[in-house]
Amino acid sequence: MNQERLYQVLMGPHISEKATISAEIDRQMIFKVAKNANKREIKLAVEKLFNVKVEQVQTLMVKGKLKRNRFGYTKKSDWKKAYVRLAEGHDIDLELAD
């Protein structure tokens, strides 16, 4: 995989209460990824960008919500989420900038 594709696969971390708990307990990080990315690409991207060892990758498609506005209903776009389990002793520190 070329260097350019590495930056296209990972869109960013998915920060939520559930993501924080799974990071502390199960060594799982949750990322928003490109819709066309597969598990092998996600694993390589995380390993090369963060210098960690990945044990397992699970992916799922998140369906966009139906929102109502003054013109009627609109649909938010679908996106893909990846649960990345890190090997024992590896950790990714995601510091949020103020």
C-alpha positions as CSV (number, residue, x, y, z in Angstrom):
1,M,0.0,0.0,0.0
2,N,1.4,3.4,-0.9
3,Q,1.8,6.2,1.6
4,E,-1.0,8.3,0.1
5,R,-3.6,5.5,0.6
6,L,-2.6,5.2,4.3
7,Y,-3.9,8.8,4.9
8,Q,-7.1,8.2,2.9
9,V,-8.1,5.1,4.8
10,L,-8.3,6.6,8.3
11,M,-10.5,9.6,8.6
12,G,-10.0,10.1,12.4
13,P,-10.8,8.6,15.8
14,H,-14.4,8.2,16.9
15,I,-14.7,9.7,20.3
16,S,-17.6,8.7,22.5
17,E,-18.3,7.3,25.9
18,K,-18.4,3.8,24.6
19,A,-15.2,4.3,22.7
20,T,-13.4,5.5,25.8
21,I,-14.5,2.6,27.9
22,S,-13.5,0.0,25.3
23,A,-10.1,1.7,24.9
24,E,-9.5,1.4,28.7
25,I,-10.8,-2.1,29.2
26,D,-10.4,-4.0,25.9
27,R,-7.5,-2.1,24.2
28,Q,-9.8,-1.3,21.4
29,M,-9.6,2.0,19.4
30,I,-12.5,3.1,17.2
31,F,-11.9,5.0,14.0
32,K,-14.0,6.5,11.2
33,V,-12.6,5.0,8.0
34,A,-13.2,5.3,4.3
35,K,-16.3,3.4,3.0
36,N,-14.2,1.4,0.5
37,A,-11.4,0.4,3.0
38,N,-11.1,-3.2,3.9
39,K,-9.8,-4.8,7.1
40,R,-6.3,-5.5,5.7
41,E,-5.9,-1.8,4.7
42,I,-7.1,-0.6,8.0
43,K,-4.7,-2.8,9.9
44,L,-1.7,-1.7,7.8
45,A,-2.7,2.0,8.1
46,V,-3.0,1.8,11.9
47,E,0.3,-0.2,12.3
48,K,2.3,2.1,10.1
49,L,0.9,5.5,11.3
50,F,0.9,4.8,15.0
51,N,3.8,2.1,15.3
52,V,1.6,-0.4,17.1
53,K,0.7,-4.1,16.6
54,V,-2.9,-4.8,15.7
55,E,-4.5,-8.1,16.7
56,Q,-8.0,-7.8,15.2
57,V,-10.1,-5.4,13.1
58,Q,-13.9,-5.4,13.0
59,T,-15.8,-3.1,10.7
60,L,-19.4,-2.0,10.4
61,M,-21.4,0.5,8.3
62,V,-23.3,3.1,10.3
63,K,-26.5,4.2,8.6
64,G,-27.1,7.9,8.3
65,K,-30.0,9.4,10.3
66,L,-33.1,10.9,8.8
67,K,-33.3,14.5,9.8
68,R,-36.2,16.9,9.5
69,N,-35.8,20.6,8.4
70,R,-38.0,23.3,7.0
71,F,-37.8,21.8,3.5
72,G,-38.9,18.3,4.6
73,Y,-36.6,15.3,5.4
74,T,-33.0,14.9,4.5
75,K,-30.7,11.9,5.1
76,K,-27.3,12.2,6.6
77,S,-24.6,10.2,4.8
78,D,-23.6,6.7,5.8
79,W,-20.1,6.1,7.2
80,K,-17.9,3.2,8.1
81,K,-16.6,2.5,11.6
82,A,-13.6,0.2,12.5
83,Y,-13.0,-1.4,15.9
84,V,-9.2,-2.0,16.1
85,R,-7.9,-4.3,18.9
86,L,-4.3,-3.6,19.8
87,A,-1.8,-6.3,20.9
88,E,-0.8,-6.6,24.6
89,G,1.5,-3.8,25.7
90,H,0.6,-1.4,22.8
91,D,-1.3,1.8,23.2
92,I,-2.4,4.8,21.1
93,D,-2.5,8.1,22.9
94,L,-5.0,10.4,21.3
95,E,-4.5,13.8,22.9
96,L,-7.2,16.3,22.1
97,A,-6.0,19.8,21.3
98,D,-7.8,22.7,23.0
